[in-house]
């Protein structure tokens, strides 16, 4: 049987190492199980975006046009026109501006209910102030006196087909004067006893002479006058407008 012999020097060295380690009390520091989590910075609150407003509905531009304040004091032309309407006895109210994407526009429209204290406009019409004034003067100076002489009774109302309408001229790409509230179409004149004188169907010579008289005298105050015989589009009504032409020329048929 073999025996391993330990030399005395080896025993001494081993004993010395064990003794030194015990005396110093050195021990390995335990490792943490996991690394500490980093501190989190607070997340700022997210601001809620303001809701986007829905697009405003397009304003009505017919008889139900929304009311609007009168033109600004700086707009002397419109302000003075309204003063003259009141002097003429016109019943009207200011309406909201008309601005259509197609190009139709009235900056300061008026909704006209009567053209004098005695003569109504049926139904009311949305117009610019200039043609409202011209129509009121036409009633005062032409239509009412001619009716009184011809029929021995007062004129009670004008019946209109169109005032403001956003559309082109018939057979043209150019916008009509109606698109600017600068035209009015009349289909009949009503007397105090309820008689209606139809532009397209006069009953007898008296009515024909009345219509001829008012039509002839409308040319001048209005810059365009069209009616039966001018073309098929105006066979049943008068078209009056204030279209501007070179030298103030008129076009009347």
Long-range contacts (C-beta under 8 A, 24 or more apart in sequence): 58-100, 59-96, 59-97, 59-98, 61-98, 61-100, 61-106, 61-109, 61-126, 61-164, 61-166, 62-126, 62-164, 63-111, 63-123, 63-124, 63-125, 63-126, 65-95, 65-96, 65-98, 65-109, 65-111, 65-126, 66-95, 66-96, 67-93, 67-94, 67-95, 67-96, 68-94, 68-95, 68-96, 68-97, 69-94, 70-94, 71-108, 75-108, 78-108, 78-129, 81-129, 81-130, 81-132, 81-133, 82-110, 82-129, 84-133, 85-110, 85-129, 85-132, 85-133, 85-136, 88-115, 88-116, 88-133, 88-136, 88-137, 88-140, 89-114, 89-116, 89-117, 89-136, 90-114, 90-115, 90-116, 90-132, 90-133, 90-136, 92-132, 95-126, 98-126, 98-164, 98-166, 98-181, 100-166, 100-179, 102-166, 102-175, 102-179, 103-175, 103-179, 104-164, 104-166, 104-175, 104-179, 104-180, 105-179, 105-180, 106-164, 106-180, 106-181, 109-164, 109-181, 112-163, 115-139, 115-158, 116-140, 116-144, 118-144, 118-154, 118-155, 118-156, 119-143, 119-144, 119-155, 119-156, 119-157, 119-158, 120-156, 120-157, 120-158, 121-157, 121-158, 121-160, 122-157, 122-158, 122-159, 122-160, 122-190, 123-160, 125-160, 125-162, 125-163, 125-164, 125-184, 126-163, 126-164, 126-181, 127-163, 127-164, 127-181, 127-182, 127-184, 128-180, 128-181, 128-182, 130-182, 130-242, 131-181, 131-182, 131-183, 131-184, 131-240, 131-241, 131-242, 134-221, 134-222, 134-240, 134-242, 135-184, 135-240, 137-221, 138-214, 138-218, 138-221, 138-222, 138-240, 141-221, 142-214, 142-217, 142-218, 142-221, 143-189, 143-214, 146-210, 146-213, 146-214, 146-217, 147-189, 147-191, 147-210, 150-206, 150-209, 150-210, 150-213, 151-191, 151-195, 151-206, 151-210, 153-191, 153-192, 153-193, 154-191, 154-192, 155-189, 155-190, 155-191, 155-192, 156-190, 156-191, 156-192, 156-194, 157-189, 157-190, 158-186, 158-188, 158-189, 158-190, 159-186, 159-187, 159-188, 159-189, 159-190, 159-196, 160-184, 160-185, 160-186, 160-187, 161-185, 161-186, 161-187, 161-237, 170-233, 177-224, 177-241, 177-242, 177-243, 178-241, 182-241, 182-242, 182-243, 183-224, 183-239, 183-240, 183-241, 183-242, 183-243, 184-239, 184-240, 184-241, 185-237, 185-238, 185-239, 185-240, 186-237, 186-238, 186-240, 187-236, 187-237, 189-214, 198-236, 199-227, 199-228, 199-236, 199-237, 199-238, 200-228, 200-235, 200-236, 200-237, 201-236, 218-252, 219-250, 219-252, 220-250, 222-250, 223-248, 223-249, 223-250, 223-251, 224-250, 224-251, 224-252, 225-250, 225-251, 225-252, 225-253, 226-252, 226-253, 227-253, 229-253
